[in-house]
């Protein structure tokens, strides 16, 4: 309003964290002025990928916002940091298409097809959605897909976990950039053969926006309803370091795509019919060194449409408490990640190689456990302590099973599980489902790059 009073000819917004954030600012500006508006967003936030900083918004993604900018009353549309000639070309093509519709005699009829649909209420989308909406405490376990085509062990583990009261299974998407069975495939097999609900982790690393939409439409048609949207680890971290990353969008852009699909629209605003009905999750890291940036990105995720969050493993409740206070203004249900450490080396790896804060006292406790058996037992005790402390702060826990030790996950969760079988919780002797694979699962965090 002040700029209007001072005689500005046009008012706008540039740079920022991508088109979604600029659109929000523009919509607030339109409510305060009748002057022409200018929108020139960055091509997303720059991210360090494979040793270089890149902007993750694709030309197609930037172009998808042109229609939204025009609807918000923007007269000047361009780009800031990271915008290339390809971005501008795609944005101009969208503008031309809009102009063509305005002059077309069937423009009104075609425009009506683009109206979004209302997705089902969160409680109707999935059991997880219903529990979160009702304020229930949720407990889930992570099952990492196998490196080959045989997933019987994972199915046995899911069945054993269900027997002991774990009804929701998280399935990571090629964690640490490793080549594994499709997470979508394992989710589908668990739901159909075991009956447990799954949370599909989905990363942007390996797919362009066309593939992303195709995968998500297929997942919805097969009955998968819970998504965790992740940027993904760069390929250099995995067993094929020369593989090419895609990263058309990051996790924030992916949430936007899922939200559009939930409203019956593709990334270009074209109608796809019914809502995909996903419950939309994102990741968070309370222990990251740059907490300001983490909170800022978390706010963008919520603004984009996130409905719940799962944190990286937490080993210091003070950090979780600070993070939860910082996100009070845009709070969504938060599920705390819990990781039963298996050794001092595992703890050091998480602290030094990953972005997970492990306090000195935790390292000391693991160091004092001088046999593998004692170390695993101490890891379970620490994880259970974290769960007990976190329970009053969050709406659930996701417990990992390092090296495929699902009995350890059950031991950690004993106090929060409704055990319908009435049988004792699993021990290390429990069948094939609880025995570590010979090839050993990754000891790294499986939530991927946020």
Secondary structure, DSSP 8 states (H G I E B T S, - for coil): -HHHHTT-SEEEEEETTSHHHHHHHHHHHHTT--SEEEEEE-SS-EEEETTEEEE---HHHHHHTHHHHHHTTEEEEEE-TT--HHHHHHHHHHHHHHHHHHHSTTHHHHHHHT-------HHHH-HHHHHHHHT--EEEEE----SSS--HHHHHHHHHHHHTT--EEEE-SSGGG---S-HHHHHHHHHHHT--EEEEEEESTT--HHHHHHHHHHHHHTT--EEEEE----GGGSS-TTS----SS-HHHHHHHHHHHHTTB-TTS-B-SS----EEEEEE-TT-S-HHHHHHHHHHHHHHT--EEEEEE-S-HHHHHHHHHHTGGG--EEEEEE-----HHHHHHHHHTSS----HHHHHHHHH--SHHHHHHHHHHHHHHHHHHHTTTSSEEEE--GGG-HHHHHHHHGGG---TT-S----TTSTGGGS--TT----S-SS---
